[in-house]
Amino acid sequence: MTNEPLREKWGERLAEFSRSQMPLIEWCAARSIPLHQFYYWRQRLDASATARSKSQSPGWVSVNVVEPVPALRKPSGISVRLGHSVIDVTAGFDPAVLRAVVAALEPSPC
């Protein structure tokens, strides 16, 4: 089997696993797939997808700048810490923007 059909086969397998909602060990056992082989292909396909996306997108994220809160009034909100990053969330924030920022800061799964 050449490289491209094998990549497609494993891409389909990874998608099938994602849809199955089964624990990985059970899913692999049911298909007689060694765990190390699953991890190898997931890493290999993730790495090639990351390389493609980096070459296709500039890596910029849109940011909306808002006026600062007056010094006399303390803003109500929370600070979210993700590793070394801190996101300050104030009242009236846009949940979709917060999800996008959090997703951009999360490390990719291995």
C-alpha positions as CSV (number, residue, x, y, z in Angstrom):
1,M,0.0,0.0,0.0
2,T,1.5,3.4,-1.0
3,N,1.8,6.3,1.4
4,E,-1.3,8.3,0.3
5,P,-3.8,5.5,0.6
6,L,-2.4,4.5,3.9
7,R,-2.7,8.1,5.1
8,E,-6.3,8.2,3.9
9,K,-7.1,4.9,5.7
10,W,-5.6,6.2,8.9
11,G,-7.4,9.5,8.6
12,E,-10.7,7.6,8.3
13,R,-9.8,5.5,11.3
14,L,-9.0,8.5,13.4
15,A,-12.3,10.1,12.4
16,E,-14.1,6.9,13.2
17,F,-12.5,6.8,16.6
18,S,-13.5,10.4,17.2
19,R,-17.1,9.7,16.4
20,S,-17.3,6.5,18.3
21,Q,-17.0,8.0,21.8
22,M,-15.4,4.7,22.9
23,P,-12.4,4.5,25.2
24,L,-9.3,4.3,23.0
25,I,-8.2,0.9,24.5
26,E,-11.6,-0.7,23.7
27,W,-11.8,0.9,20.3
28,C,-8.3,-0.4,19.3
29,A,-8.9,-3.9,20.8
30,A,-12.2,-4.2,18.8
31,R,-10.3,-3.6,15.6
32,S,-7.1,-5.4,16.5
33,I,-5.1,-2.2,16.2
34,P,-2.0,-1.9,18.4
35,L,-2.2,1.3,20.6
36,H,1.3,2.3,19.5
37,Q,0.2,2.2,15.9
38,F,-2.8,4.4,16.7
39,Y,-0.6,7.0,18.5
40,Y,2.0,7.0,15.7
41,W,-0.6,7.7,13.0
42,R,-2.4,10.3,15.1
43,Q,0.9,12.2,15.7
44,R,2.0,11.8,12.1
45,L,-1.3,13.1,10.6
46,D,-1.5,15.9,13.2
47,A,2.0,17.0,12.4
48,S,1.3,17.1,8.7
49,A,-2.0,18.9,9.2
50,T,-0.2,21.5,11.4
51,A,2.5,22.0,8.8
52,R,-0.1,22.5,6.1
53,S,-2.2,25.0,8.2
54,K,0.9,27.0,9.2
55,S,1.9,27.3,5.5
56,Q,-1.7,28.3,4.5
57,S,-2.6,30.8,7.2
58,P,-0.8,33.8,8.5
59,G,-1.5,32.9,12.1
60,W,-3.2,36.1,13.0
61,V,-6.3,36.3,15.2
62,S,-8.8,39.2,15.1
63,V,-9.0,41.2,18.3
64,N,-11.6,43.7,19.2
65,V,-10.3,46.7,21.3
66,V,-12.6,48.1,23.8
67,E,-12.5,51.4,25.7
68,P,-10.9,51.0,29.2
69,V,-13.1,51.1,32.2
70,P,-12.9,54.4,34.1
71,A,-10.5,54.3,37.0
72,L,-13.2,55.2,39.6
73,R,-15.1,52.0,38.9
74,K,-13.6,48.6,39.3
75,P,-14.6,46.2,36.5
76,S,-16.5,43.1,37.4
77,G,-15.3,39.9,35.9
78,I,-12.8,37.0,36.3
79,S,-9.3,36.1,35.2
80,V,-8.8,32.8,33.5
81,R,-5.3,31.3,33.7
82,L,-4.2,28.7,31.0
83,G,-0.6,27.8,31.7
84,H,1.4,31.0,31.6
85,S,-1.4,32.9,29.9
86,V,-4.0,35.1,31.6
87,I,-7.3,36.1,30.1
88,D,-9.3,38.9,31.8
89,V,-13.0,38.4,31.2
90,T,-15.4,41.3,32.1
91,A,-19.1,41.5,32.2
92,G,-20.7,41.5,28.7
93,F,-18.0,39.5,27.1
94,D,-18.6,37.6,23.8
95,P,-18.6,33.8,24.6
96,A,-17.6,32.9,21.1
97,V,-14.5,35.1,21.2
98,L,-13.5,33.6,24.6
99,R,-13.8,30.1,23.2
100,A,-11.7,31.0,20.2
101,V,-9.0,32.6,22.4
102,V,-8.9,29.6,24.8
103,A,-8.7,27.2,21.9
104,A,-5.8,29.1,20.4
105,L,-3.9,29.0,23.7
106,E,-4.5,25.3,24.5
107,P,-1.7,23.0,23.5
108,S,-2.5,20.4,20.9
109,P,-3.2,16.9,22.2
110,C,-0.5,14.3,21.8
